[in-house]
């Protein structure tokens, strides 16, 4: 397993599909407004709107487990 250094990395959709099919532990966070999230989102994703002032706190609440990789999209 890769060690997390707190860095931001880009991944391709195919890599995300691979990780999901392998059962890799990840947290998916959709960063669009709630209205958009409710209409379409990836299975298993949570919502934290990047346009809201409380975005950092929303992400922190969703991703309380600091060991799990977080995917923002």
N, C-alpha and C positions, 0 to 999 in steps of 0.2 A: 504494500500500500504506500502511496506517495505521502511524504510528510508535508504538512501545510505550513507555509511560511507567512500566511496572511496576505499573500500577493493576489493580485487580480489577474486572472487568465481568461482567455477566450476559448470556447470549445465549439465545435461544429455540431449540428443536430445529430449527425450519425454517431458521434461519440456519446452524446447524451442517451440515445437509444441503446447503445451498447451497454452503458453503465446500468440503465434500467433493466435490461434483459439479464444482466449478470447479478442483479439483486444488490448492487452497490448502494450503500446508505448515502442518500443525498436529500437535501431540502430544496424543493422548487418554490421560488417566489416570483409571482407575476407582479410587475411593477406598474401596471396600467391602472387607471381608475376602476373602482369597484363595479361600475355599470358595464364596462367593457369586460372585466374579469368574469362577471356573471353570465355573459353571453358566450364567451369562448375562452377557454384556458386549457392548459395541459392537465391530463389526469394526475391527481395527487398534489396539485399546486396549491399554495396559499397565496393570499393577496396582501401586498403592502404597497400602497400608492406612492410612487416616488415624488409626486407633486404635492404631497401633504407635508406639513412642517414636522409631523410626528413620524416620518418615514424611518429614521434610525431606530426609534423605540419600537416601532412595529416589527422591524426585522429582528431586533434583539429578542422580542417576545416569541417570535416564531422559531427562531434559531437558538434556543436556549442551550442546546448541546453544542458546545464549542468544538467538538471533535468531528462533527458531521460536515461534509462539504456543502456549501450553499451555492445554488445556481439561481442567479437573477436573470430574468428575461422580460 
